[in-house]
Every structure is written in C-alpha cells, then in structure tokens.
C-alpha cells in the first residue's frame, strides 16, 4: 500500500468523522432539548460530551498531521495559498468549538440539576442552548469552507 494513499485515506476519514460527529451531535442534542425532559437532556448531553471528546478531538488531532503529511508526500509547499487558508479556517473552527464545549458542559450541568430537583429547566438554559447552536453552526460553516477549499484547490 502506497504511503500517499494511507495519508489521503486517514485525512478523508478524519474530515468525515469531524463533520459527521458535529452534525450527529447537533441532531441528538436538538432532539433531546425539544422534549424539555431534563433527565433525558442530561443523559443525552453526557453522551454528546463523550462523543465530542472521543471522536471530534481525535479527528481534530488527526487532520493537521495528515494534511501536512499529504502536502509533504506530494512535494507541495505547506505555505501555499489554499493550505494556509484551510489552516486559518481550521483555527477559526477551533475558536468556535472550544467555547462550545464549555457551553455544552454547562447545559449538561443545568439539566442534571433540574432533573435532580424535579424543577423545570431554567430560562437561562434556552438562551445558553441558542449560544451552543450558534457556535456549532459556525463550526460547521467553517468546516464547509475548508471542504470547499480542498475541492476547488488549484
């Protein structure tokens, strides 16, 4: 098996995991929040947090490594235009993702507290959930921009 093929396979796999996990997490969290059932939301949010760390963090780590590996294998200058733009967008996605993780944890904690006390979710939960959705939407939009750059590269 050719080294370039392995690098390309791992890079595409990482991109798929990164995007797919993000969409999946958003879907399951949205479906849970729609129920307004604090206990269900807390269990779902716990799984969302786990999935984010197992899948998203693994893919986040893999992407720059395999991207540089691909460039080296093809004798591409790593600092050429579309690669630099992709790296910049990748950093931007991370700047949205990091606070999203903290918001996710806070949503989980609020749901656990409400479920434990039998109280309804506080109004702040809805506002924080809107922030979480906005951050997630920004991450997914930036990732689509990176995909666009990879597909349309010169």
Secondary structure, DSSP 8 states (H G I E B T S, - for coil): --HHHHHHHHHHHHHHHHHHHHHHHHHHHHHHHHHT-HHHHHHHHHHHHHHIIIIIHHHHHHHHHHHHHHHHHTT--TTSHHHHHHHHHHHHHHHHHHHHHHHHHHHHHHHHHHHHHT----HHHHHHHHHHHHHHHHHHHHHHHHHHHHHH--
